[in-house]
């Protein structure tokens, strides 16, 4: 298998997932020497978007066209494991539109961990 291109969006999620036709200035095009694993993909997304804090949760959602001919109908699929990544790639390979397009969202862990049982210092 040759090189694999993955297009990652991270800006206006609603516009991207509804099938916008305008160019996306926030789109990243990633090129891999071969088809990446889910872990390799996630690592590259973190690196390219500078989302390197290990406590940040990265969510990926794939978009693919299930329409025929001129009738475009977009569907989305959560990509959060190797199994779902492989299924998404297979779904795209069987569709008319062969582009691997993902939307990346960073969720920051905002929970504050306090130990209320600690004794105050004298």
NORURJO-V348875 format. One record per residue. N is the residue number from 1. RES is the residue in three letters. OMEGA is omega in whole degrees, -180 to 180 (NA if undefined). Layout:
# NORURJO-V348875
N & RES & OMEGA
N & RES & OMEGA
This chain:
# NORURJO-V348875
1 & UNK & -179
2 & UNK & -180
3 & UNK & 179
4 & UNK & 176
5 & UNK & 176
6 & UNK & 179
7 & UNK & -176
8 & UNK & 177
9 & UNK & 179
10 & UNK & -178
11 & UNK & -176
12 & UNK & -175
13 & UNK & -178
14 & UNK & -179
15 & UNK & -178
16 & UNK & -175
17 & UNK & 176
18 & UNK & 176
19 & UNK & 180
20 & UNK & 179
21 & UNK & 177
22 & UNK & 175
23 & UNK & -179
24 & UNK & -179
25 & UNK & -179
26 & UNK & -178
27 & UNK & 173
28 & UNK & 173
29 & UNK & -179
30 & UNK & 179
31 & UNK & 179
32 & UNK & 179
33 & UNK & 176
34 & UNK & -179
35 & UNK & -176
36 & UNK & 171
37 & UNK & 178
38 & UNK & -180
39 & UNK & 178
40 & UNK & 178
41 & UNK & -179
42 & UNK & 178
43 & UNK & -179
44 & UNK & 177
45 & UNK & 179
46 & UNK & -178
47 & UNK & -175
48 & UNK & 180
49 & UNK & -178
50 & UNK & 177
51 & UNK & -169
52 & UNK & 180
53 & UNK & -177
54 & UNK & -180
55 & UNK & 178
56 & UNK & 178
57 & UNK & 180
58 & UNK & 177
59 & UNK & 178
60 & UNK & 178
61 & UNK & -179
62 & UNK & 178
63 & UNK & 176
64 & UNK & -176
65 & UNK & 177
66 & UNK & 179
67 & UNK & 179
68 & UNK & 177
69 & UNK & -178
70 & UNK & -178
71 & UNK & -180
72 & UNK & 176
73 & UNK & -176
74 & UNK & 172
75 & UNK & 178
76 & UNK & -179
77 & UNK & 175
78 & UNK & 178
79 & UNK & -176
80 & UNK & 178
81 & UNK & 177
82 & UNK & -179
83 & UNK & -179
84 & UNK & 177
85 & UNK & 178
86 & UNK & 179
87 & UNK & 178
88 & UNK & 180
89 & UNK & 178
90 & UNK & 179
91 & UNK & 180
92 & UNK & -179
93 & UNK & -179
94 & UNK & -178
95 & UNK & 178
96 & UNK & -179
97 & UNK & -170
98 & UNK & -176
99 & UNK & 173
100 & UNK & -178
101 & UNK & -179
102 & UNK & 171
103 & UNK & -178
104 & UNK & 176
105 & UNK & 177
106 & UNK & 175
107 & UNK & -179
108 & UNK & 178
109 & UNK & -176
110 & UNK & -180
111 & UNK & -180
112 & UNK & -177
113 & UNK & 179
114 & UNK & 175
115 & UNK & -177
116 & UNK & -180
117 & UNK & -179
118 & UNK & 177
119 & UNK & 179
120 & UNK & 178
121 & UNK & 180
122 & UNK & NA
